[in-house]
């Protein structure tokens, strides 16, 4: 293994340097553009913003983001650009006439769009593979294992690589079943999935209007907290207890099954560090997680809800031959779902949320591995029918732990917990709805320990 990459400076440190005259927004943006144009970001950006330097120069250093580079996932509207959600079938759409609220809020806070990032087609997998535009290589995994290019995770694949490579400070993404947290864990980043209702989803091509949430991949919890304040329009107030006074649950059922040796070792080391800091940790069954298979059968929410706009838009079934065959296969699972089936699905979810909520009462959060595996070699899951079985096996495992939080309508953060030079892994701290501020406050304390 190679030596660990030098940690990237986070937003507060760089903004402080700009305001003190030790740097400036143009210099920072030039650096971001150099990386974005380098081999480190191959297959990462759909396009780069030709006005990025001029916009950085015109941005006040007094704004929270002070002209620093942000990247935008291909499903968000950016004025004058086509939102294609990683699909060639959408490439002929009309350009957006206004920014999505999430994009507009980041711009108003002084963020400058560096470029639009590639993603999994229609955000429909946790791997990061796209047969149309290629799969960006995971930078931190490559540093740990130079001989094996590995997946970045998805669906916010380009967003993750844009941040992990050092090109962007913020990777704006979406999370329907783990699409922010999975690539965060695999790329050694912080990924925060807020309670869905806290950030507007307008101006973002949906995968599931029930489960979609908007958040970001960042370099630190400080960055994640700042970005959530901007996206939600609400000051994050410290709500979590001191770590020594916290009581955490570890969900044993399902979420600890079949862990890679690296993931298991790093998870246990994280639990030990948190326990040594004085926190109480209880292992609980949380058997309700095992019931999710029946709730998510036949495509769960994503397949029928993506069809709700694809059919009237003339994309399905007329143009499904243009789709990634693996994505088309998953969407087709909902072709025969009835309205009654869908109503029963919503009811089953609500009953499940109530059951899990009762179990989690009294805990300050739940600790789990973000994903059970390290990043797979791209060669094992690249497009091709001969690799479909392995792709779907790994994809199901990648989504397994993270999707629990989306079904719960909860919030979660993934924190990097690998040792220096090791393949990236993630620790997920999660809870139910509207616990965002507490989760962020506690995560800031855990971050320094693991």
C-alpha positions in Angstrom: 0.0 0.0 0.0 1.1 3.6 -0.6 1.2 6.2 2.1 -2.0 8.0 2.9 -2.9 11.1 0.9 -2.5 14.4 2.6 -5.8 15.5 4.1 -7.6 18.1 2.1 -8.3 21.5 3.8 -12.0 22.1 4.5 -14.1 25.1 3.8 -13.6 27.1 7.1 -9.9 26.8 6.8 -9.7 27.9 3.2 -12.2 30.7 3.7 -10.2 32.0 6.7 -7.1 32.0 4.4 -8.9 33.9 1.7 -10.1 36.5 4.2 -6.7 36.8 5.8 -5.1 37.5 2.3 -3.1 34.2 2.3 -5.1 33.0 -0.7 -7.9 34.2 -2.9 -10.9 32.7 -4.7 -9.3 32.9 -8.2 -6.2 31.0 -7.0 -8.4 28.3 -5.4 -10.6 28.0 -8.5 -7.6 27.7 -10.7 -6.4 24.8 -8.6 -9.9 23.2 -8.7 -10.0 23.5 -12.5 -6.5 22.0 -12.9 -7.6 18.9 -11.0 -11.0 18.8 -12.7 -9.2 18.6 -16.1 -6.7 16.0 -15.0 -6.8 12.3 -15.3 -7.9 12.1 -11.6 -11.3 13.3 -12.7 -11.7 11.2 -15.9 -15.4 10.4 -16.5 -16.2 12.7 -13.5 -17.6 15.9 -15.1 -20.2 16.1 -17.9 -19.1 19.7 -18.4 -17.0 22.4 -16.7 -18.2 25.9 -16.2 -16.3 28.2 -18.6 -17.1 31.3 -16.4 -15.9 29.7 -13.1 -12.8 31.9 -12.8 -14.7 35.1 -13.5 -17.5 34.2 -11.1 -15.0 33.3 -8.4 -13.3 36.7 -8.9 -16.6 38.5 -8.5 -17.7 36.7 -5.3 -17.4 38.5 -2.0 -15.0 36.8 0.5 -17.5 37.7 3.2 -20.0 35.1 1.9 -19.9 31.7 3.6 -18.4 29.9 0.6 -16.3 32.8 -0.6 -16.1 31.8 -4.3 -15.1 28.2 -3.7 -15.8 25.4 -6.2 -18.9 23.2 -5.9 -20.0 20.4 -8.2 -23.6 19.7 -9.2 -25.0 16.2 -9.9 -26.5 15.8 -13.4 -30.1 15.6 -12.1 -30.2 19.2 -10.7 -31.3 22.1 -12.9 -28.6 24.7 -13.5 -29.8 27.7 -15.6 -28.9 27.3 -19.2 -27.9 23.7 -18.9 -29.7 20.4 -19.7 -30.5 18.1 -16.8 -30.0 14.6 -18.1 -29.8 12.4 -15.0 -26.9 10.5 -16.5 -29.0 9.4 -19.5 -28.5 9.9 -23.3 -32.2 9.6 -23.6 -32.6 13.0 -21.8 -29.7 14.8 -23.6 -32.1 16.5 -26.0 -34.2 18.1 -23.3 -34.5 21.9 -23.2 -32.0 23.8 -21.0 -33.2 24.8 -17.5 -34.6 28.3 -17.2 -33.7 28.6 -13.6 -31.6 26.9 -10.9 -32.9 24.3 -8.6 -33.4 25.7 -5.1 -30.5 23.7 -3.8 -28.2 25.1 -6.5 -29.5 28.6 -6.0 -28.9 28.5 -2.3 -25.3 27.4 -2.7 -24.7 30.1 -5.3 -26.2 32.7 -3.0 -23.9 31.6 -0.3 -20.9 32.3 -2.5 -20.4 28.8 -4.1 -19.3 28.8 -7.7 -20.3 25.9 -9.9 -17.2 24.2 -11.1 -19.1 21.8 -13.3 -21.9 19.2 -13.7 -20.9 15.7 -12.5 -21.7 12.3 -14.0 -23.9 9.9 -12.1 -25.6 6.5 -12.4 -28.4 6.7 -15.0 -31.5 8.0 -13.3 -29.7 7.6 -10.0 -30.8 3.9 -10.0 -27.9 2.0 -8.3 -25.3 2.4 -5.6 -22.2 1.4 -7.7 -21.3 4.4 -9.8 -21.2 2.5 -13.1 -22.6 4.3 -16.2 -22.3 2.6 -19.6 -22.9 5.9 -21.5 -20.3 8.1 -19.9 -17.9 5.8 -18.1 -17.2 5.1 -14.5 -14.9 7.5 -12.6 -12.1 5.8 -10.7 -12.2 6.0 -6.9 -9.2 8.3 -6.0 -8.6 7.2 -2.4 -9.0 3.5 -3.2 -6.5 3.9 -6.0 -4.0 5.5 -3.6 -4.4 2.5 -1.3 -4.3 -0.1 -4.1 -2.7 1.4 -7.3 -3.0 -1.8 -9.3 -6.8 -2.0 -9.0 -9.2 0.8 -10.3 -12.3 0.6 -8.1 -15.8 1.9 -8.2 -16.6 5.2 -6.5 -20.0 4.2 -5.4 -23.2 5.8 -6.6 -25.4 7.1 -7.6 -23.6 10.4 -6.8 -20.4 9.0 -8.3 -19.0 12.1 -10.0 -19.9 14.2 -7.0 -17.8 12.0 -4.8 -14.8 11.9 -7.1 -15.0 15.7 -7.6 -14.5 16.1 -3.8 -12.2 13.2 -3.1 -9.8 14.4 -5.9 -9.7 17.9 -4.4 -11.4 19.5 -7.4 -14.6 20.6 -5.5 -15.2 21.5 -1.9 -18.9 20.4 -2.1 -20.4 17.7 -4.2 -24.2 18.4 -4.4 -26.0 15.1 -4.6 -29.2 13.2 -3.9 -29.8 10.2 -1.7 -32.8 7.8 -2.3 -31.3 4.7 -0.9 -27.8 5.7 0.0 -26.6 7.7 -3.1 -24.6 10.2 -0.9 -23.5 8.0 1.9 -22.3 5.0 -0.2 -19.8 7.0 -2.3 -18.8 8.9 0.8 -17.9 5.7 2.5 -16.1 4.2 -0.5 -14.2 7.5 -1.2 -13.2 8.4 2.3 -15.5 11.4 2.6 -18.3 12.7 4.8 -21.7 12.3 3.4 -24.8 13.7 5.1 -28.4 12.6 4.2 -30.8 15.0 5.9 -34.4 14.3 6.7 -36.0 14.5 3.3 -38.4 17.4 4.0 -35.6 19.8 5.2 -34.2 20.6 1.7 -36.4 21.3 -1.3 -36.3 18.7 -4.1 -37.8 21.0 -6.7 -35.6 21.3 -9.8 -34.1 17.8 -9.4 -35.1 14.9 -11.6 -36.7 12.5 -9.2 -36.1 8.8 -8.7 -38.6 8.5 -5.8 -40.6 11.4 -4.5 -41.2 9.4 -1.4 -37.5 8.7 -0.6 -35.4 11.3 -2.4 -33.4 13.7 -0.2 -30.9 16.4 -1.1 -27.5 16.7 0.5 -23.8 16.8 -0.1 -20.5 15.1 0.0 -17.8 17.1 1.8 -14.4 16.9 3.3 -15.4 17.2 7.0 -18.3 17.4 9.4 -17.7 21.1 9.7 -18.3 21.4 6.0 -21.4 19.1 6.1 -22.9 21.2 8.8 -22.3 24.5 7.0 -23.7 23.1 3.7 -26.8 21.7 5.5 -27.4 25.2 7.0 -27.2 26.6 3.5 -29.4 24.0 1.8 -32.0 23.9 4.6 -32.0 27.6 5.3 -31.9 26.9 9.0 -29.0 27.4 11.5 -27.8 24.1 12.9 -27.9 24.5 16.6 -25.9 22.2 18.8 -28.4 19.7 20.1 -26.4 16.5 20.7 -25.2 15.6 24.2 -21.5 15.4 25.1 -20.3 12.1 23.8 -19.7 10.7 27.3 -23.4 11.1 28.0 -24.7 9.4 24.8 -26.3 6.0 24.5 -26.0 4.4 21.0 -27.5 1.4 19.6 -25.8 -1.1 17.2 -28.3 -2.8 15.0 -27.3 -6.5 14.9 -29.9 -7.9 12.5 -28.9 -7.8 8.9 -26.7 -4.7 9.1 -23.7 -6.6 10.5 -24.1 -9.6 8.2 -21.3 -10.5 5.7 -18.9 -7.7 6.4 -15.6 -7.5 4.6 -12.7 -8.0 7.0 -11.6 -4.4 6.5 -15.1 -3.1 7.2 -15.5 -5.3 10.3 -12.1 -4.4 11.7 -12.7 -0.6 11.2 -16.2 -0.7 12.6 -15.0 -2.5 15.8 -12.2 0.0 16.2 -14.7 2.9 15.9 -17.0 1.4 18.5 -14.0 0.9 20.8 -12.9 4.5 20.4 -16.5 5.8 21.0 -16.8 3.6 24.1 -13.5 4.7 25.5 -14.7 8.3 25.2 -17.4 7.3 27.7 -20.4 6.6 25.5 -22.7 3.7 26.2 -23.2 1.2 23.4 -25.9 -1.4 23.3 -26.3 -4.1 20.7 -29.9 -4.6 19.8 -31.7 -7.0 17.4 -33.8 -4.4 15.5 -35.5 -7.3 13.8 -37.8 -5.0 11.8 -34.9 -4.4 9.4 -35.3 -8.0 8.2 -38.8 -7.1 7.0 -37.6 -4.6 4.4 -37.2 -7.3 1.8 -41.0 -7.7 1.4 -41.5 -3.9 1.5 -39.0 -3.3 -1.2 -40.0 -6.2 -3.5 -41.1 -5.4 -7.0 -38.9 -2.3 -7.2 -40.0 -0.8 -3.9 -40.9 2.9 -4.3 -38.3 3.9 -6.9 -39.5 1.8 -9.8 -43.2 2.9 -9.8 -42.4 6.5 -8.9 -39.8 7.0 -11.6 -42.4 5.6 -14.1 -44.9 8.2 -12.9 -43.0 10.8 -14.8 -41.2 8.7 -17.4 -44.4 7.4 -19.0 -46.0 10.8 -19.7 -42.6 12.1 -20.8 -42.5 9.5 -23.5 -39.4 7.8 -22.1 -41.0 4.5 -21.0 -41.5 2.2 -22.7 -40.8 4.0 -26.0 -37.1 4.7 -25.3 -36.1 2.1 -22.8 -33.8 0.4 -25.3 -31.6 3.5 -24.9 -31.3 2.9 -21.1 -28.6 1.1 -19.3 -30.0 -2.5 -19.4 -29.4 -2.9 -15.7 -31.5 0.2 -15.0 -34.2 -0.8 -17.4 -34.4 -4.2 -15.7 -35.1 -2.6 -12.3 -37.6 -0.1 -13.6 -39.5 -2.9 -15.4 -40.2 -4.5 -12.0 -43.0 -2.0 -11.6 -44.7 -2.5 -14.9 -47.5 -4.6 -13.4 -47.8 -2.8 -10.1 -51.4 -1.8 -9.4 -52.7 1.3 -7.6 -53.8 -1.0 -4.8 -50.3 -2.5 -4.6 -48.8 1.0 -4.3 -51.2 2.0 -1.6 -50.3 -1.1 0.4 -46.7 -0.3 -0.1 -47.1 3.2 1.5 -49.1 1.7 4.4 -46.5 -1.0 5.0 -43.8 1.7 5.2 -45.7 3.8 7.6 -46.4 0.9 9.9 -42.7 -0.1 9.7 -41.6 3.5 10.6 -43.8 3.4 13.7 -42.3 0.0 14.8 -38.7 1.1 14.4 -39.4 4.5 16.0 -40.5 2.8 19.2 -37.4 0.6 19.4 -35.1 3.7 18.9 -36.7 5.7 21.7 -34.1 6.5 24.3 -31.1 6.2 22.0 -29.1 9.1 20.8 -28.4 7.4 17.5 -27.6 4.1 15.8 -24.1 3.1 14.7 -23.6 0.8 11.7 -21.1 0.2 8.9 -22.2 2.5 6.1 -21.7 -0.3 3.6 -20.6 -3.9 4.3 -18.0 -4.0 1.5 -15.0 -2.0 0.3 -15.1 -0.7 -3.2 -15.3 -3.4 -5.8 -12.9 -3.5 -8.7 -14.5 -1.8 -11.7 -13.5 -4.7 -13.9 -15.8 -7.0 -11.8 -18.9 -4.9 -12.3 -18.4 -3.0 -15.6 -21.2 -3.0 -18.2 -21.7 -6.4 -19.8 -24.3 -9.2 -19.4 -21.6 -11.6 -18.3 -21.0 -9.4 -15.2 -24.7 -8.7 -14.4 -24.9 -11.3 -11.6 -21.9 -9.9 -9.8 -23.2 -6.3 -10.3 -26.6 -7.0 -8.8 -25.1 -9.0 -5.9 -22.7 -6.2 -4.9 -25.3 -3.5 -5.6 -27.8 -5.1 -3.2 -25.2 -5.2 -0.5 -24.1 -1.6 -1.1 -27.7 -0.4 -0.6 -28.6 -2.7 2.2 -27.6 -0.6 5.3 -28.1 2.9 3.9 -31.6 2.3 2.5 -32.9 1.5 6.0 -32.6 5.3 6.8 -34.5 6.4 3.7 -37.4 4.0 4.4 -37.4 5.3 8.0 -37.6 8.9 6.7 -34.6 9.5 8.9 -31.2 11.3 8.7 -27.7 9.9 8.6 -24.1 10.8 8.2 -21.2 8.6 7.0 -17.8 9.3 8.5 -14.5 7.9 7.1 -13.1 5.4 9.5 -10.3 3.7 7.7 -6.7 3.7 8.9 -4.1 5.7 7.0 -3.3 3.9 3.7 -6.2 1.5 3.9 -9.1 1.1 1.6 -11.9 3.6 2.5 -14.7 2.4 4.8 -17.5 4.4 6.6 -19.2 4.6 9.9 -22.8 5.6 9.7 -24.5 7.4 12.5 -28.3 7.6 12.0 -31.6 8.3 13.6 -35.2 9.0 12.8 -36.8 12.1 11.2 -35.9 15.6 12.4 -32.8 14.5 14.3 -30.5 16.2 11.9 -29.0 18.8 14.2 -28.3 16.2 16.9 -26.7 13.8 14.4 -24.4 16.5 13.1 -23.5 17.7 16.6 -22.6 14.1 17.7 -20.8 13.3 14.4 -18.5 16.3 15.0 -17.4 14.7 18.3 -17.0 11.2 16.8 -15.0 12.5 13.8 -12.0 13.4 15.9 -11.9 9.9 17.5 -12.0 7.5 14.5 
